[in-house]
C-alpha cells in the first residue's frame, strides 16, 4: 500500500498479481464477460492458455491470456459490453479489458464511461481494492 494519495492525474490499471494473491479466479470472471459466440468457443479451453498478442497500435508482441484476447478483440467491441447501466467498478474493469489494460486516469475513465471523474477517483483510491484496480506509481 502506497502512502501517496491518488489524484485525477494518477493512472490506474488492473493489477493481475492482486487476483493471484487474493485467490480470486480471474478466469471465472472473464468467462462471464464473453459474448455468447465466444463463450461456446472457449467452453473447453484450459484456464490460463497464453497466446501471443500483437498490439495493433505499436506492433508489440506480448503474452496474453486467451480469454482476455477474445474479449479485447471481439467481445469488448460490442455495444452491450459497457453501457450506461453498467455498475461503476464493473465499467472501469471492462474498460481496462477493452483497452488491453493500458493505464488510464480517472479523468480518462470519466470520458469513456460518462461518469464524474471525482466519483471514479474516490471509488478507486479508497482502502478497498475493487477487482484488482489499483494505481500505477512509476
C-alpha positions as YAML, in Angstrom:
chain: A
units: angstrom
residues:
- id: 1
  name: UNK
  ca: [0.00, 0.00, 0.00]
- id: 2
  name: UNK
  ca: [1.40, 3.34, -1.04]
- id: 3
  name: UNK
  ca: [1.37, 6.44, 1.13]
- id: 4
  name: UNK
  ca: [0.93, 8.59, -1.98]
- id: 5
  name: UNK
  ca: [-2.68, 9.72, -2.35]
- id: 6
  name: UNK
  ca: [-4.00, 9.28, -5.91]
- id: 7
  name: UNK
  ca: [-5.15, 12.38, -7.80]
- id: 8
  name: UNK
  ca: [-7.10, 12.92, -11.03]
- id: 9
  name: UNK
  ca: [-3.75, 12.56, -12.83]
- id: 10
  name: UNK
  ca: [-2.91, 9.20, -11.26]
- id: 11
  name: UNK
  ca: [-3.11, 6.34, -13.73]
- id: 12
  name: UNK
  ca: [-4.88, 3.10, -12.76]
- id: 13
  name: UNK
  ca: [-4.83, -0.41, -14.21]
- id: 14
  name: UNK
  ca: [-5.87, -3.97, -13.34]
- id: 15
  name: UNK
  ca: [-3.19, -5.50, -11.13]
- id: 16
  name: UNK
  ca: [-3.29, -9.18, -12.08]
- id: 17
  name: UNK
  ca: [-0.96, -10.03, -9.17]
- id: 18
  name: UNK
  ca: [-3.74, -8.83, -6.87]
- id: 19
  name: UNK
  ca: [-6.01, -11.52, -8.34]
- id: 20
  name: UNK
  ca: [-3.40, -14.22, -7.72]
- id: 21
  name: UNK
  ca: [-2.64, -13.03, -4.16]
- id: 22
  name: UNK
  ca: [-6.29, -12.86, -3.20]
- id: 23
  name: UNK
  ca: [-7.12, -16.26, -4.69]
- id: 24
  name: UNK
  ca: [-9.77, -14.82, -6.95]
- id: 25
  name: UNK
  ca: [-10.37, -16.88, -10.05]
- id: 26
  name: UNK
  ca: [-9.75, -14.42, -12.82]
- id: 27
  name: UNK
  ca: [-10.93, -16.85, -15.49]
- id: 28
  name: UNK
  ca: [-14.36, -17.38, -13.98]
- id: 29
  name: UNK
  ca: [-14.95, -13.63, -14.15]
- id: 30
  name: UNK
  ca: [-13.60, -13.42, -17.72]
- id: 31
  name: UNK
  ca: [-15.80, -16.26, -18.95]
- id: 32
  name: UNK
  ca: [-18.80, -14.33, -17.65]
- id: 33
  name: UNK
  ca: [-17.79, -11.38, -19.86]
- id: 34
  name: UNK
  ca: [-17.57, -13.37, -23.09]
- id: 35
  name: UNK
  ca: [-20.24, -12.85, -25.73]
- id: 36
  name: UNK
  ca: [-22.37, -15.96, -26.46]
- id: 37
  name: UNK
  ca: [-20.30, -16.78, -29.57]
- id: 38
  name: UNK
  ca: [-17.01, -16.84, -27.66]
- id: 39
  name: UNK
  ca: [-18.48, -18.50, -24.58]
- id: 40
  name: UNK
  ca: [-19.17, -21.50, -26.81]
- id: 41
  name: UNK
  ca: [-15.69, -21.41, -28.41]
- id: 42
  name: UNK
  ca: [-13.92, -21.20, -25.06]
- id: 43
  name: UNK
  ca: [-16.05, -23.79, -23.25]
- id: 44
  name: UNK
  ca: [-13.29, -26.41, -23.45]
- id: 45
  name: UNK
  ca: [-10.28, -24.10, -23.26]
- id: 46
  name: UNK
  ca: [-7.90, -24.83, -20.43]
- id: 47
  name: UNK
  ca: [-7.68, -21.95, -17.95]
- id: 48
  name: UNK
  ca: [-4.56, -19.89, -18.34]
- id: 49
  name: UNK
  ca: [-3.92, -20.59, -22.01]
- id: 50
  name: UNK
  ca: [-1.43, -17.93, -23.09]
- id: 51
  name: UNK
  ca: [-1.22, -16.69, -26.68]
- id: 52
  name: UNK
  ca: [0.94, -14.12, -28.45]
- id: 53
  name: UNK
  ca: [-0.98, -10.86, -28.78]
- id: 54
  name: UNK
  ca: [0.14, -8.25, -31.31]
- id: 55
  name: UNK
  ca: [-0.79, -4.75, -30.23]
- id: 56
  name: UNK
  ca: [-2.45, -3.15, -33.28]
- id: 57
  name: UNK
  ca: [-1.11, 0.31, -32.34]
- id: 58
  name: UNK
  ca: [2.52, -0.49, -31.51]
- id: 59
  name: UNK
  ca: [3.02, -3.91, -33.18]
- id: 60
  name: UNK
  ca: [4.49, -5.04, -29.84]
- id: 61
  name: UNK
  ca: [4.12, -8.79, -29.29]
- id: 62
  name: UNK
  ca: [3.30, -9.76, -25.73]
- id: 63
  name: UNK
  ca: [1.87, -12.81, -24.00]
- id: 64
  name: UNK
  ca: [-1.83, -12.54, -23.16]
- id: 65
  name: UNK
  ca: [-4.43, -14.81, -21.67]
- id: 66
  name: UNK
  ca: [-6.58, -16.30, -24.45]
- id: 67
  name: UNK
  ca: [-9.82, -15.24, -22.78]
- id: 68
  name: UNK
  ca: [-8.57, -11.69, -22.39]
- id: 69
  name: UNK
  ca: [-7.59, -11.61, -26.06]
- id: 70
  name: UNK
  ca: [-11.07, -12.75, -27.16]
- id: 71
  name: UNK
  ca: [-12.62, -10.03, -25.02]
- id: 72
  name: UNK
  ca: [-10.20, -7.40, -26.32]
- id: 73
  name: UNK
  ca: [-10.51, -8.28, -29.99]
- id: 74
  name: UNK
  ca: [-14.24, -9.01, -30.18]
- id: 75
  name: UNK
  ca: [-16.47, -9.03, -27.12]
- id: 76
  name: UNK
  ca: [-15.42, -5.58, -25.90]
- id: 77
  name: UNK
  ca: [-16.28, -4.07, -29.28]
- id: 78
  name: UNK
  ca: [-19.96, -4.93, -28.86]
- id: 79
  name: UNK
  ca: [-22.27, -2.09, -27.87]
- id: 80
  name: UNK
  ca: [-23.54, -4.01, -24.84]
- id: 81
  name: UNK
  ca: [-20.10, -4.61, -23.28]
- id: 82
  name: UNK
  ca: [-20.23, -1.36, -21.27]
- id: 83
  name: UNK
  ca: [-23.46, 0.60, -21.11]
- id: 84
  name: UNK
  ca: [-24.79, 3.45, -19.01]
- id: 85
  name: UNK
  ca: [-26.43, 0.76, -16.86]
- id: 86
  name: UNK
  ca: [-23.14, -1.00, -16.06]
- id: 87
  name: UNK
  ca: [-22.10, -0.51, -12.44]
- id: 88
  name: UNK
  ca: [-19.17, 1.89, -12.00]
- id: 89
  name: UNK
  ca: [-16.48, -0.57, -10.88]
- id: 90
  name: UNK
  ca: [-17.56, -3.15, -13.46]
- id: 91
  name: UNK
  ca: [-17.50, -0.45, -16.15]
- id: 92
  name: UNK
  ca: [-13.97, 0.57, -15.16]
- id: 93
  name: UNK
  ca: [-12.84, -3.07, -15.13]
- id: 94
  name: UNK
  ca: [-14.34, -3.70, -18.57]
- id: 95
  name: UNK
  ca: [-12.80, -0.50, -19.92]
- id: 96
  name: UNK
  ca: [-9.36, -1.73, -18.90]
- id: 97
  name: UNK
  ca: [-10.01, -5.09, -20.52]
- id: 98
  name: UNK
  ca: [-11.16, -3.35, -23.70]
- id: 99
  name: UNK
  ca: [-8.03, -1.20, -23.91]
- id: 100
  name: UNK
  ca: [-5.57, -4.02, -23.20]
- id: 101
  name: UNK
  ca: [-5.13, -2.84, -19.60]
- id: 102
  name: UNK
  ca: [-3.29, 0.31, -20.64]
- id: 103
  name: UNK
  ca: [-3.28, 2.63, -17.62]
- id: 104
  name: UNK
  ca: [-5.85, 5.44, -17.55]
- id: 105
  name: UNK
  ca: [-6.53, 8.35, -15.21]
- id: 106
  name: UNK
  ca: [-9.87, 8.92, -13.50]
- id: 107
  name: UNK
  ca: [-10.44, 11.78, -15.97]
- id: 108
  name: UNK
  ca: [-9.85, 9.50, -18.97]
- id: 109
  name: UNK
  ca: [-12.12, 6.85, -17.46]
- id: 110
  name: UNK
  ca: [-14.79, 9.51, -16.87]
- id: 111
  name: UNK
  ca: [-14.68, 10.50, -20.55]
- id: 112
  name: UNK
  ca: [-15.13, 6.89, -21.64]
- id: 113
  name: UNK
  ca: [-17.81, 5.99, -19.09]
- id: 114
  name: UNK
  ca: [-19.75, 9.23, -18.88]
- id: 115
  name: UNK
  ca: [-19.36, 9.31, -15.11]
- id: 116
  name: UNK
  ca: [-17.86, 12.01, -12.85]
- id: 117
  name: UNK
  ca: [-14.07, 11.79, -12.56]
- id: 118
  name: UNK
  ca: [-14.16, 12.62, -8.84]
- id: 119
  name: UNK
  ca: [-16.55, 9.73, -8.17]
- id: 120
  name: UNK
  ca: [-14.26, 7.35, -10.03]
- id: 121
  name: UNK
  ca: [-11.20, 8.66, -8.18]
- id: 122
  name: UNK
  ca: [-12.85, 8.37, -4.75]
- id: 123
  name: UNK
  ca: [-14.01, 4.82, -5.52]
- id: 124
  name: UNK
  ca: [-10.66, 3.61, -6.83]
- id: 125
  name: UNK
  ca: [-8.45, 5.34, -4.27]
- id: 126
  name: UNK
  ca: [-10.19, 4.12, -1.14]
- id: 127
  name: UNK
  ca: [-8.81, 1.42, 1.16]
- id: 128
  name: UNK
  ca: [-10.74, -1.36, -0.61]
- id: 129
  name: UNK
  ca: [-9.33, -2.73, -3.88]
- id: 130
  name: UNK
  ca: [-12.10, -3.49, -6.38]
- id: 131
  name: UNK
  ca: [-11.40, -6.18, -8.98]
- id: 132
  name: UNK
  ca: [-7.67, -5.58, -8.72]
- id: 133
  name: UNK
  ca: [-7.94, -1.99, -10.00]
- id: 134
  name: UNK
  ca: [-5.03, -0.15, -8.45]
- id: 135
  name: UNK
  ca: [-2.95, 2.96, -9.05]
- id: 136
  name: UNK
  ca: [0.18, 2.77, -11.15]
- id: 137
  name: UNK
  ca: [3.01, 4.50, -9.35]
- id: 138
  name: UNK
  ca: [6.01, 4.78, -11.67]
...
